[in-house]
Amino acid sequence: MKRIFIVTGEPSGDKLASKVILKLKEINPNIKYSCVGGENLEKLGVKSIFNLKEITYIGFTSILFNIFKIKKKINFTIKEIIKFNPDILFTVDSPEFTLRVAEKVKKMNPSIKTIHYVAPQVWIWRENRVKKFKKFLDHVLLLFDFEKKYFDKENIKNTFVGHPLLEKENQKVDLSNLLTTKQKIISIFPGSRESEIKVLMPILIDFVKLMNKNFNNFSFIFHATSENKNHINNYLHKLHIDNIQVISDENIKNKTLINSIFAVAKSGTISLEICNFKIPSIIIYKINFINYFIMKLLVKVKYANIINIINKKEIIPELLQGECNPNEIYKSVVYFLNNPKAMQDQVKICSKTLNGIKSESSSSLEASKTLNNYLSL
């Protein structure tokens, strides 16, 4: 029986990996798995060697302060991979963790094929990293077609598979059995990491209070992972705000998002899902000053959101750092709610942009085919 070890570094990577493994199980059921993963891989019966929350750090300073913990987890992960002796090491996103593992594993056992999913964003910063990847990666699965040139340049095998989060069907779903309110839904995504939630939840709660002060026809749904649902509820349970709900079930989350009138989301891959469901939105993000200063020195693009980066202009408003505050979020949301044409224009441009970066077939299927091909070598 062939073996695959999956290494993710945060909930979004766990979600991406699970979509690929689900397809791979359909193609080839005779594979044994182990992983560093979360709830989505666990639902497929792939057990994680430790809780994913133990390595989901954010920002340069957070990584620095936790460097010994991270190093310990890297070494433990490597030890477990070598013990498992997989045919393929399948690393997904979170390069600061996953690629460090892949590099060391490849040195210890060169016969293990290393396939990485979600190429590090070398088009944003540190393009010279690609030369290093050549030494320990056998194949890179790309989410965006424009990334190919960076890896072709160094003769690294790569495949454009598209983004699996763009595969959902955009259909309206009856939520009468899920939500008792008849109010219009605003979906809120405060992030998947505990460190993000600590920063953004107080800001988002104050935003909701501002909305409730001036409107009475909105319901606010906070989208959470099962790991951080309780953490979010801790911020809310003393407030007694009756038009806020927290949901973590993926099916309910998707149905809720489809039926939302607007979304406020932490910058990240969730923005693509929101755009794919044709929901207008704004992006928020805030980190400590030191992290932001370092990031500004290193990053070579003007925008944080991939839609804005591709279009080279702000299609989706980005409220970052100082602008990420309750008043600015409130003003931006109200502007769109009062301007249906602005919402329609944003959705139209986003849909057109997504059509340009989708793969012709299923992204998850293409990625699973690549994995299966390596098992046949």
N, C-alpha and C positions, 0 to 999 in steps of 0.2 A: 504494500500500500504506500502510495506517495504521501509526502508530508509537506505542509506549508506552515511556517510560523509568521504571524502577522504582528507588526509593531505599529501602533498608533500613539499619539501623544496628547490627544484631547478629544472631547466628544464629537466635534465635527469630523475628525478623521475616522473615528469609530463608525460614524454614520456612513461615510463614503466607502470604507472598507466592507461594511456589511452588505452594501448593494452589490458589490463585485462578487463577494463570496456566495451570496444567494444565487447569482447567475452561474457561478462555477459549480455549485452543488448540483444544479440542473444538468450541466454538461458532463460533469465527472463526479459521481457520488462516492467514488473510492479514494477519498483523500482524508488524511488525518490532520487535524488542526490544533494549534495552540496559539496563544496571543498575549499581547499587552493591549487590552481593549476595554470597552465599556458595555453599556446595556444593549446596544444593537447587535454586536457580535455574540453577546451572551444569549440573546433570543434565538440565534441560529445554532446554539449548542457549542459555541467556541468559548472555552473557559480562559479567563485572564489569569496570569500568574501573580498579579497584584491589582489593587484598585487604581483606576486611571487618575483619580483625583490626587494621588500622591505625586504626580509629575506635571500637573497642569498649572505651571507658573506663567506669568505674563510680564513682559518688560525686562529691560536689561538689568535693572537693580534687583528685581525679584529673583532673577536667575542667579545673579551674583551672590545674593544673600543665602540662596539655597544650593549653591554649587556643590557642596559636599553630599547633600541628599541626592541631587541629580546624578552625580558621579557614582554614588553607591547603587542607585537604581539601574544605571547604564551597565555597570559591572555585573549586577545580578541578572539582568536581562540577557546579556551576552552568555553568561554561564548556562542559563536555562535553554538558550537557543542551541548552543553546542551540544548540550545533553540531549535535546530533542532531535538533533541531527536532521534538519529539514532538507528537502530538495530545493525549496525556494524560501528565501527570506523576503517577505512582502512588506515593505515599509510604506507608510501612508502619512503624507504631510508632516508637520512639526519637525522640520529638518534639524533643529538644534538638539533634539533627542534621537529621532529615528535614524538619521544619517550617521551620527556618531556611533550608534550601535552597529549599523551596516558596515561601516569602515573597519571596525575592529573584528567583527565576525569574518569578514572577507579575508583579513590577514591570517586569522586562526584556521580557517577552513575555506580555501579558494574554490572548492568544488561546489559550495552552496551558491546557487544563482541568486543574485540580488536585484530585485525589481522594485523601483520606487514609483509611487503614485502621487501625483500633485507635485510638479517640479518646483523647486525653490524659486522664488520670484527674482531671478537674476536680472530681469528687465527693470526692477525697481531699485535694487542695490546689490553690490558685490558681484558683478558679472564674472569676475575672475575665479569665482568658486567652481565654475564649470570644469576647469582644468583638473581640479582635485577630484571631482566626481568620477572622472574617467578611470581613475585608479581602482575604484571599488564598486561601481554600479554597472550591471550588465544591461539594464534596460530602464528607460524612464517613460512613464505614461503621462502624456500631456493633456491638460484640461483645455488649453487654448492653442489654436493653430499657429499664432504668431510666435509662440515659444520655440518652434522647431529650429529656427535658424541658429539659436544659441547652442543647441546640442549637436546639430549637424556640423557646425563649425569645428567641433572637437571630436567628430566621428563617434559620438555616443549613440548607441541604438536607441531609438525613440519611436513612439507611436502617439499620434493625436487621437484621443478617444472622446474628447468633448467632456462636458461637465454632467455628472449623473444627477445633480440636483435640478437639471433642466428637463427631466424626462416626465414630469407629472402632467396629467391631463388637467386642463383648465376648465373644469366643469363646476357650476354652482350646485351646492348640496344643501338639502333641507336640514337645518339645525334645530328644528322645533323640539326634537327629542334630546338635544344636548344642552341647549341654553333656554332658560325660561323667559329671558328678557326680550322685548321687542325693540330695544334700543339699537342704534347703529354701533357696529363693532370697530374699535380701534385696537389693532394688535400691537403688542409691545414686546420687543426682544432685548432683554437686558444683558445678554451674554451667557456663555456656558461655563465660564470660569468663576470661581468664588471671588477672586480678586477683582474681576470686572463688576460683579454684582455689588460688591461692597462700595465701589465708587459710584455706580450708576443708579442703584435703587433709590437712594435718598433724593436724587435729582428727578427721577421719573415719578416718584410719589408726589413731589411738590408740583410737577407738571399736571398730574391728574387732578390735584386739588384746585389748580387754576382753572382747568377745564370745567370741573364741577361747579365752580363759583359762577361761571358765566353761561354754562349750558346744562341741560338736564336730559338730553336725548342720546347720550353715548354710554356704551359699556366698554370697559378696558380689560382686555385679556392679556395676561402676562404669560408668555411661552417659556417653559422651563424644561430642562432635562430632569429625569427622575432623580438624578443625584443632587440637583440643586433646588428642587421644588420646595423642600422644607426650609431651605435657607431663605428663599424669597418669601415664603409664608411668614417667616419670623419678622420680616420688615412690615408685614401687612396686618398681622393678627390684632394688634392693639389699636389700629386706626378706625376700624368699624366703618369702612367705606363700602357701601353695599353694591356698587357697580363695578367692582374689580373681582376677577377670577384668575386663578393660576391653573394652567393645564400642562400636562407632560406627556400624555398619550399621543403618539405620533399621528394616528388617524384623526383624532379629534383636533389636534393642532392644525393639520392640513385643511380639514373642513372649515375650521374657524378662520384661518387665513384667507381661504377662497372667498368667504362671505364677509370679509372685512371691508370697510370703506377706506381705511388708511392704515399705515404701519409706521411705527417708530422703532428703528433697529440699530443695535450696536454694529459698528462697521465689521464686515466679515462676509463669509460665504452665504449667510442667510439672506443677504440682499439679493442674490441671484434667484433664490426661491421666491422671494416677494415679487420680483419683477416677472418671473415666469408665470405667476398667478395673476398678473396684470393688476397689481395693487399699487397705487401711488404711495410714496414713502419719503422719509428723510433719514439720514444717517447721523448717528451720534457716537462720540468716542472721547474718552478722557483718561490720561495716564499722568503720573507725576512729572514734574517739570524736568527732572534730570533725564528720565527716559525720553521725553519728548524732544529735548535739546539734542540728545545723541541721535535720535531717529532723524531729525531734520538735517543733521550733518551728513548722514549716510544715504538717505533716500534721494533718488534722482527724478522722481515724478512729482507732479504738482498735487495730485488728488489721492485720496485713500480708497475710493470705491472703484471697482473694475469697470463699471459702466462709464464712469466719468473719465477714467484713464484712457479707455478705448476711444471715446468721443473727443478727448482733449478739451473738454469743457464740463461745467457742473450741470449735469442733467438732474441728478438727485442731490439736493442740498446736503452739505456736510457741515454739521455743527461739531467742531472739534475744540478740545481744550477749553479756553475761556468762553467760547460760544456755546459750549455744552452746559447749559444752565436752564432751569425751569422756564424762565421768561422767554428766552430765545426759541426753545422747543415749542412753547405755547404759540408764539407769534408765527412761526413757520407752519405749524399744523393748521392753525386758524386761517392763514392766508390761502392754503390749498383748499380747505373745506369751503371757503367762500368763493373759490374760483374753479368751478368744475372744468373749464377749458384747460387750465394749468395742469390739472390732474390728468386729463385726457392726453395732453401733449407729452407729458412725462412718460405715461404708459406706452404711447405710440413709439417714441424714440427708443425706450428700453426694449420693447418687443422686437423692433428692427435690429437692434444691437445683438440681442440674444440669438436671433436667427442666423447671424453671422458667425457665432462661435459654437453652435450646436454641431454635434457630429451627425452624419447622415443616418446612422443606425443608433442603437442603444449604447451609450457610453459604458455602462456597467458590463454589457455583453462583450464589447470590444476589449475591455480590460481583462475580463475573465478568459477570453480566447487567447490572449497573449500569455497569461499564466499557464493555461493548459498546454499551449505549444511548448513552453519550456519544460513541462513535465514529461513531454514526449521525446525530448532530446536524448 
